[in-house]
Amino acid sequence: MTTALTESSSDAGGGLNGQAAHSAGLGELLRGARQRRGLTLQQISQETKIPRRHLEALEHDNLATLPGAFYQRAEVRAYAQVVHLDQHLALAQLETALESSSVHSNAEPSKSRRLAFSRALALILVGVVLAAVVLARVGGGRASSAGHVENIAMPSAATTIDQAAPRTAEPEVPGLPPDTAGLPTVLLDAPAASSDGDPTNADTELVVLTEPPGASVTVNGVGWGTAPVTIRYLPPGEKRVRVSRDGYAAEERVLSLASGRRATLDIQLSTQQ
């Protein structure tokens, strides 16, 4: 074996020098030179002390599994010397392979960065959509609650007081309009609440309660929803309040509202006979 390894290197690649050698890859170049010398990878490993797996990686152009470029150059130089291959040619092929590997390695991080950026952008978009949905639901809930309050505070479609039920004529109450005669007058003059605690800035309020609740409420013929209800911003003066509910007799009350005060009217409904 020693004789075979020390033969003249005059053929220096056995015909692979020149254009053919340059066109061959590093692995093909090394493998062809070894086979022409009739050597095995195990023999080259024993001669050069290079692990066989490194030699196999070189012949298959699998440089990524080998140590750094410095060690790769040393191993290629030793391999080429044993198989009588031009070391400069082998090292040139190694440099070409290293450059190609470097370009590929640089391209992979760029691709990975683009993929990571796309994923991050997708997550941001999903987060924005979810936030918009949550805000829409919260805003919708608040609007629904506010709308419920407004329905209580604002009058419904104008209605007229049912005048069909006959009433027993009674003497007119002094100081009230003629059409309020015969109705009990309720005057509740409690201070209304104000945001700044100043009674002079309080709004005029009328609170109507019924037992059982759920009766329709009209004030001077204008509907205000169902009891219990708090009616704000009413002008002061005499008010005729009528409550009605299916299965119960309608009830009417007359009361006087003072400006900046709150009046509470609690009406007990009786079932129809």
C-alpha positions in Angstrom: 0.0 0.0 0.0 2.9 2.3 0.8 4.2 1.9 -2.7 0.8 2.8 -4.2 0.6 5.9 -2.1 4.1 7.2 -3.1 3.7 6.8 -6.8 4.6 9.8 -9.0 1.9 12.4 -9.3 2.7 13.1 -12.9 -0.9 12.2 -13.9 -2.1 14.5 -11.0 -5.7 13.5 -11.3 -5.5 10.9 -14.0 -7.0 12.8 -16.8 -9.3 15.0 -14.6 -6.8 17.9 -14.8 -7.8 20.7 -17.1 -11.2 21.6 -18.3 -12.8 18.2 -17.1 -11.4 18.6 -13.6 -12.7 22.2 -13.4 -16.1 21.1 -14.5 -16.3 18.3 -11.8 -17.4 19.1 -8.3 -15.1 18.6 -5.3 -16.7 15.3 -4.3 -16.6 13.9 -7.8 -13.0 15.1 -8.2 -11.8 13.4 -5.0 -13.8 10.2 -5.5 -12.5 9.8 -9.1 -8.9 10.2 -8.1 -9.3 7.7 -5.3 -10.9 5.1 -7.5 -8.2 5.4 -10.1 -5.6 4.8 -7.4 -7.6 1.7 -6.3 -7.8 3.0 -2.8 -10.7 2.7 -0.3 -11.9 5.3 2.1 -10.6 3.1 5.0 -7.1 3.1 3.5 -7.1 6.9 3.1 -8.4 7.3 6.6 -5.6 5.2 8.0 -3.0 7.1 6.0 -4.3 10.6 6.7 -5.8 10.0 10.2 -9.0 11.7 8.9 -12.2 10.1 10.2 -13.9 8.1 7.5 -17.2 10.0 8.0 -15.3 13.1 7.0 -14.0 11.5 3.9 -17.5 10.3 2.9 -18.8 13.9 3.5 -16.2 15.3 1.2 -16.9 12.9 -1.6 -20.7 13.7 -1.3 -20.1 17.5 -1.1 -21.8 17.4 2.3 -19.6 20.2 3.8 -22.2 21.2 6.4 -21.4 18.2 8.5 -17.7 18.9 8.6 -15.8 21.3 11.0 -15.0 24.8 9.9 -13.4 25.9 6.6 -9.9 25.8 8.1 -10.2 22.1 8.9 -11.9 21.4 5.6 -9.0 22.9 3.7 -6.5 20.8 5.7 -8.4 17.6 5.1 -8.8 18.3 1.4 -5.1 19.0 1.1 -4.2 15.7 2.8 -6.8 13.7 0.8 -5.4 15.2 -2.5 -1.9 14.4 -1.5 -2.7 10.7 -0.9 -4.5 10.2 -4.2 -1.9 12.2 -6.1 -4.4 15.0 -7.0 -3.4 18.6 -7.7 -3.9 20.2 -4.3 -4.5 23.7 -5.8 -7.2 22.2 -8.0 -8.8 20.4 -5.1 -8.7 23.6 -2.9 -10.1 25.7 -5.7 -13.1 23.3 -5.9 -13.4 23.5 -2.1 -13.5 27.3 -2.2 -16.2 27.2 -4.9 -18.3 24.8 -2.8 -17.8 27.0 0.3 -18.9 30.1 -1.6 -22.0 28.3 -2.9 -22.8 27.0 0.6 -22.3 30.5 2.0 -24.8 32.0 -0.5 -27.3 29.3 0.2 -26.9 29.9 4.0 -27.4 33.6 3.6 -30.5 33.1 1.5 -32.0 30.8 4.1 -32.0 33.3 6.9 -33.5 35.9 4.5 -36.3 33.4 3.7 -36.7 32.7 7.4 -36.9 36.4 8.2 -39.5 36.9 5.6 -41.5 34.0 6.9 -41.2 35.3 10.5 -42.3 38.7 9.4 -45.3 37.4 7.6 -46.4 35.4 10.6 -45.9 38.4 12.9 -47.9 40.6 10.5 -50.7 37.9 10.4 -50.8 37.8 14.3 -51.0 41.6 14.4 -53.9 41.7 12.0 -55.7 39.0 14.0 -55.1 40.9 17.2 -56.5 44.1 15.5 -59.6 42.2 14.3 -60.2 40.7 17.7 -59.8 44.1 19.4 -62.3 45.6 17.0 -64.8 42.9 17.7 -64.4 43.3 21.5 -64.8 47.1 21.2 -67.8 46.7 19.0 -69.5 44.4 21.5 -68.7 46.6 24.4 -69.8 49.7 22.6 -73.0 47.9 21.4 -73.7 46.9 25.0 -73.3 50.4 26.3 -75.4 51.8 23.5 -78.1 49.2 24.3 -78.1 50.2 27.9 -78.2 53.9 27.1 -81.0 53.3 24.7 -83.0 51.5 27.4 -82.6 54.5 29.7 -83.6 56.9 26.9 -86.7 54.8 26.2 -87.7 55.3 29.8 -86.9 59.0 29.8 -88.3 59.9 26.4 -92.0 59.9 25.5 -93.5 57.3 23.2 -96.0 58.1 20.4 -98.6 60.5 21.5 -101.7 58.9 22.9 -105.0 60.4 24.1 -106.5 59.7 27.5 -109.4 57.3 27.2 -112.5 59.3 27.9 -114.9 56.5 27.4 -115.2 55.4 31.0 -117.9 57.5 32.7 -117.0 59.3 35.9 -119.2 60.5 38.7 -119.4 64.3 38.6 -117.8 65.9 41.6 -117.2 69.5 42.5 -114.3 71.0 40.7 -111.0 71.4 42.7 -110.2 75.1 43.0 -107.0 76.1 41.1 -107.1 73.0 38.7 -108.3 72.9 35.0 -112.0 72.0 34.6 -111.2 68.6 33.1 -109.4 67.4 36.2 -112.5 67.6 38.4 -113.3 64.4 40.2 -109.6 63.1 40.3 -107.6 62.9 43.5 -104.7 65.4 43.5 -101.3 64.3 44.7 -98.6 67.0 45.4 -95.2 65.6 46.3 -92.6 68.2 46.6 -89.3 66.5 47.4 -86.0 68.0 46.2 -84.7 66.4 43.0 -81.1 65.1 42.7 -78.5 67.2 40.8 -75.0 66.3 39.6 -73.4 69.2 41.5 -75.4 68.9 44.6 -77.1 72.3 44.1 -80.9 72.0 44.3 -81.3 75.1 42.2 -79.7 73.3 39.3 -81.8 70.1 39.7 -84.1 68.9 37.0 -87.9 68.5 37.5 -88.6 64.8 37.8 -91.7 62.6 38.1 -91.4 59.0 39.3 -94.4 56.7 38.6 -94.6 53.4 40.4 -97.5 50.9 40.1 -98.4 47.7 41.9 -98.2 45.4 40.1 -95.5 47.0 37.9 -95.6 47.1 34.1 -98.6 49.4 33.6 -98.5 51.9 30.7 -97.9 55.5 31.8 -99.2 58.7 30.1 -98.8 62.2 31.3 -101.2 64.7 29.8 -102.0 62.2 27.1 -98.3 61.5 26.1 -97.0 58.0 26.6 -93.8 57.5 28.7 -93.4 53.7 28.7 -94.2 51.4 31.5 -93.9 51.7 35.3 -91.7 51.9 37.1 -90.5 55.0 35.2 -88.6 58.2 35.9 -89.7 61.1 33.7 -87.2 64.0 33.5 -87.3 67.5 32.1 -91.0 67.9 32.5 -92.1 71.5 32.6 -93.6 72.5 36.0 -97.3 72.7 36.5 -100.4 70.5 36.8 -100.1 67.0 35.4 -102.7 64.3 34.8 -101.1 60.9 35.1 -102.9 57.8 33.8 -101.8 54.2 34.2 -103.4 51.2 32.6 -102.6 47.5 32.4 -104.5 44.5 30.9 -106.7 42.9 33.5 -106.7 45.9 35.8 -108.8 49.0 36.0 -107.2 52.2 34.7 -106.2 54.8 37.3 -105.7 58.5 37.0 -104.0 61.0 39.3 -103.5 64.7 39.2 -100.5 66.3 40.7 -98.6 69.6 40.6 -94.9 69.6 39.7 -92.7 72.3 41.1 -89.6 73.4 39.1 -86.4 71.7 40.2 -88.3 69.2 42.5 -89.0 65.5 42.3 -92.5 64.0 42.7 -93.2 60.3 43.3 -96.5 58.8 42.4 -97.3 55.3 43.7 -100.5 53.8 42.4 -102.1 50.5 43.5 -104.0 48.9 40.6 -107.2 46.9 41.2 -108.4 44.0 39.1 -111.3 44.6 36.7 -114.7 43.4 38.0 
